[in-house]
Amino acid sequence: MNESAGALLDLSGKVAVVTGAATGIGEGIARTLAEVGVDVIVADIDTVGAHRVAGDVGGTALDLDVRDAAQCASVLGDIGERIDILVNNAGSYHEAGSILDQSVESWSRSIELNLASLFHCSKPVAARMVDQGDGGAIVNIASVDGLLPCLGTGYDSAKAGAIHFSRSLAVDLAPHGIRVNAVSPGVVPVPTLDRMHAGEIEHFWPTEPSTSGLMGPLMKQRSANVPIGRKGTPRDIANAVLFLVSDLSSYVTGQNIAVDGGWTLV
Ligand SMILES: NC(=O)c1ccc[n+]([C@@H]2O[C@H](COP(=O)([O-])OP(=O)(O)OC[C@H]3O[C@@H](n4cnc5c(N)ncnc54)[C@H](O)[C@@H]3O)[C@@H](O)[C@H]2O)c1
């Protein structure tokens, strides 16, 4: 391959579905991909937010609940355009929690949203990429919690699963030229977290995390000691995604990039 780095980063004409792109990290990914010419489909359950971001980036808003396998199959299977890139970003730490506090229903919801959703969206998109016949790229947004447990068994197991899901799917789809990788963000302040901490959005984290060694203190300690000395931004995560969906990473598959400022090193 003799193309320049600049040429490899020009993704004009490519079509990407980014789930959970109405705000936060997903919004950052949508905006970054649009900057390099990608036609972005902003898929989210938040219709208003999806239209806002899609309008800003000249893309398309798509109503999608990634927990609903049948809906994902029909909606993603029926998109008129081709799909070159899928970023499975939708996920949530709302139901993180100690096993002492968390109900089995909450645990199942966490697995459904953060792990099963990857299968729901990847299956119809992979089938389309195979039919299209010219490869593709899938990136799953996991978390440092999938590497170092921090937020309870539901979220942490789902994110560890997301990393191994990426490895397994990479082997599965490699013969079709479809690359699959994961990105694991560290601490990234987003509006949703601000609203959770302000009590505007319900979450299941104990306010006083005395019941758990996982919640609160450990997270605070690690987050206050990020070796690079600052928290991450959606742009930090999006730049790693850009690398993984472009041909700059044409020989990279089944990998997980921790974009965490060194959070997992200490
Ligand atoms: N922010 C962080 O510090 C951080 C750290 C590690 C990993 N992550 C992961 O990054 C991803 C994005 O996190 P964020 O902080 O930007 O979250 P966020 O809550 O700000 O945004 C999540 C988006 O997903 C959408 N969404 C939620 N449920 C959905 C569903 N069922 N179907 C479709 N869309 C749905 C929401 O409407 C929202 O637009 C998540 O997978 C999260 O687990 C975030």
The ligand as an ORCA input file, in Angstrom:
! r2SCAN-3c Opt
* xyz 0 1
  N     -17.831      8.507     29.697
  C     -16.944      7.641     30.201
  O     -16.182      7.984     31.137
  C     -16.842      6.241     29.643
  C     -15.771      5.451     30.093
  C     -15.630      4.166     29.577
  C     -16.531      3.673     28.660
  N     -17.573      4.459     28.254
  C     -18.492      3.878     27.260
  O     -18.573      4.763     26.162
  C     -19.882      4.681     25.585
  C     -20.497      6.064     25.537
  O     -20.505      6.572     26.869
  P     -20.956      8.070     27.195
  O     -20.286      8.417     28.465
  O     -20.790      8.936     26.014
  O     -22.502      7.819     27.484
  P     -23.771      8.831     27.347
  O     -24.760      8.332     28.329
  O     -23.302     10.225     27.389
  O     -24.283      8.529     25.880
  C     -24.826      7.280     25.559
  C     -25.713      7.416     24.356
  O     -26.271      6.128     24.103
  C     -27.665      6.282     23.911
  N     -28.344      5.050     24.288
  C     -28.556      4.584     25.544
  N     -29.273      3.450     25.504
  C     -29.500      3.209     24.178
  C     -30.195      2.190     23.489
  N     -30.806      1.196     24.152
  N     -30.241      2.234     22.156
  C     -29.636      3.235     21.467
  N     -28.978      4.244     22.062
  C     -28.911      4.220     23.409
  C     -28.067      7.450     24.795
  O     -29.309      8.014     24.385
  C     -26.885      8.380     24.587
  O     -27.069      9.198     23.442
  C     -20.653      3.685     26.440
  O     -20.586      2.406     25.844
  C     -19.911      3.712     27.756
  O     -20.088      2.524     28.476
  C     -17.752      5.727     28.728
*
